[in-house]
Amino acid sequence: MNLESPKVNVEKSADELFNLLTDMKNFEKLMPENIAKFEVIGDDSFLFGLKGMPEIQLKVIEKIAPNKIVFGAASDKVPFTLIATIESLSANTSSAKLDFEGSFNPMMAMMVKGPISKLIETLVTNMPKL
């Protein structure tokens, strides 16, 4: 299952946005209002839970400064990646989008598609607030 967020423009350089997105504590500011739990686990991972959804731990698995950050699920039970793509538009402006790639059975994919689509859209929509 592949999902793509809309692209947003952020009033920050690509380097600045990359640095903000590789600082795990900043993800709490990107989360939707219905967040039930958020915890930074280490320099490269965090755990979050939304009301009515299981907790998910994301871990940075690849960084290509200043254009790409790949997060992976820390658990093999729900295999997926979340890819942040950053594009420089000018010295002080960049654009960002998120791509979700997950391996789910058809029943699970049907159940999680809506909530995950909404989550990645909220994450990217909140990036200009960083």
Beta strands, then each sheet from edge to edge (+ up, - down):
strand 1: 2-4
strand 2: 8-10
strand 3: 35-42
strand 4: 45-50
strand 5: 56-64
strand 6: 68-73
strand 7: 80-90
strand 8: 93-102
sheet 1: 1+ 8- 2+
sheet 2: 1+ 8- 7+ 6- 5+ 4- 3+
end
